[in-house]
């Protein structure tokens, strides 16, 4: 059973930084495409960043140059370093693990709140 536990959210002032962590169990993060998504009130969930099994990364245009996704295989954890945070980054951030060949899975964490406000 795949379990993903996010942590690291909180309240930060505009221009500040946070690092989100997604600790995985039941899978090895190196075999999955790992992603960070976010959902603001009244809006659809959107992709923030993802990292493929081979290590390639992809970012939403709105966070390019400010956010960095990374993976620590030894700790079985994926991170999202968020710098130069803006009020529009306020959302619940979710971790996702997906694999489309056996063993197939598409799992979500419970989310962590990020609030950017002065």
C-alpha positions as CSV (number, residue, x, y, z in Angstrom):
1,X,0.0,0.0,0.0
2,X,1.4,3.3,-1.0
3,X,1.5,6.1,1.6
4,X,2.6,9.6,1.1
5,X,3.0,12.1,3.9
6,X,3.6,15.7,3.2
7,X,5.2,18.2,5.7
8,X,6.8,21.6,5.8
9,X,3.8,23.8,5.0
10,X,3.0,26.9,7.0
11,X,2.6,30.7,7.0
12,X,5.4,32.7,5.3
13,X,5.7,36.3,4.3
14,X,5.9,37.3,0.6
15,X,9.5,36.8,-0.6
16,X,10.1,34.0,1.9
17,X,11.0,30.4,1.4
18,X,9.6,27.0,2.5
19,X,10.7,23.5,1.8
20,X,8.0,20.8,1.5
21,X,8.8,17.1,2.0
22,X,6.9,14.1,0.8
23,X,7.9,10.9,2.6
24,X,6.9,7.7,0.9
25,X,6.2,4.2,2.1
26,X,5.1,1.1,0.3
27,X,7.0,2.2,-2.8
28,X,10.4,3.3,-3.8
29,X,10.3,6.9,-5.1
30,X,12.9,6.1,-7.8
31,X,10.4,3.9,-9.6
32,X,7.6,6.5,-9.8
33,X,6.9,9.8,-11.4
34,X,6.7,12.0,-8.4
35,X,4.8,15.3,-8.5
36,X,3.7,18.3,-6.4
37,X,0.2,19.7,-7.1
38,X,-1.6,22.5,-5.4
39,X,-5.2,23.6,-5.0
40,X,-6.3,27.1,-4.0
41,X,-9.8,27.7,-2.7
42,X,-12.3,27.7,-5.6
43,X,-9.8,26.6,-8.1
44,X,-8.9,23.3,-9.7
45,X,-5.9,21.3,-8.6
46,X,-2.9,22.1,-10.8
47,X,0.5,20.6,-11.4
48,X,3.3,22.6,-9.8
49,X,6.3,20.4,-10.6
50,X,7.2,16.8,-11.3
51,X,10.2,14.6,-11.5
52,X,10.4,11.5,-13.8
53,X,11.9,8.2,-12.9
54,X,15.0,9.1,-14.9
55,X,15.3,12.4,-13.1
56,X,13.9,14.8,-15.7
57,X,11.9,17.7,-14.2
58,X,9.0,19.8,-15.3
59,X,7.6,23.0,-13.8
60,X,4.5,25.1,-14.2
61,X,5.3,28.4,-15.8
62,X,4.1,30.3,-12.7
63,X,6.9,28.7,-10.6
64,X,9.8,28.4,-13.0
65,X,12.9,29.9,-11.5
66,X,11.5,30.0,-8.0
67,X,10.6,26.4,-7.1
68,X,12.9,23.3,-7.3
69,X,11.8,19.7,-7.1
70,X,14.3,17.1,-6.0
71,X,14.4,13.4,-4.8
72,X,16.5,11.7,-2.2
73,X,16.3,8.0,-3.0
74,X,18.2,7.1,0.2
75,X,15.5,8.8,2.3
76,X,12.7,7.8,0.0
77,X,11.6,11.4,0.0
78,X,10.7,14.1,-2.5
79,X,11.1,17.8,-1.8
80,X,9.8,21.0,-3.2
81,X,12.0,24.0,-2.4
82,X,9.9,27.2,-2.8
83,X,11.7,30.5,-2.9
84,X,10.5,34.1,-3.6
85,X,7.0,33.0,-2.5
86,X,4.0,35.2,-3.6
87,X,0.5,35.5,-2.2
88,X,-0.8,33.6,-5.2
89,X,1.2,30.6,-4.2
90,X,-1.2,30.1,-1.3
91,X,-2.8,26.7,-1.6
92,X,-2.9,23.2,-0.2
93,X,0.0,21.3,-1.7
94,X,-0.3,17.6,-2.5
95,X,2.3,15.0,-3.3
96,X,1.5,12.4,-6.0
97,X,3.2,9.2,-7.0
98,X,2.3,7.6,-10.3
99,X,3.4,4.6,-12.2
100,X,1.7,3.4,-15.4
101,X,3.4,0.0,-15.8
102,X,3.3,-2.8,-13.3
103,X,3.2,-2.3,-10.4
104,X,0.6,0.4,-11.3
105,X,-0.4,3.1,-8.8
106,X,-1.6,6.6,-8.6
107,X,-1.5,7.8,-5.0
108,X,-1.9,11.1,-3.2
109,X,-0.9,12.5,0.1
110,X,-3.2,14.3,2.5
111,X,-1.9,17.7,1.6
112,X,-0.1,20.5,3.5
113,X,-1.3,24.1,3.7
114,X,1.0,26.9,2.4
115,X,-0.1,30.5,3.2
116,X,1.8,33.4,1.9
117,X,0.7,36.6,3.6
118,X,2.1,39.7,5.3
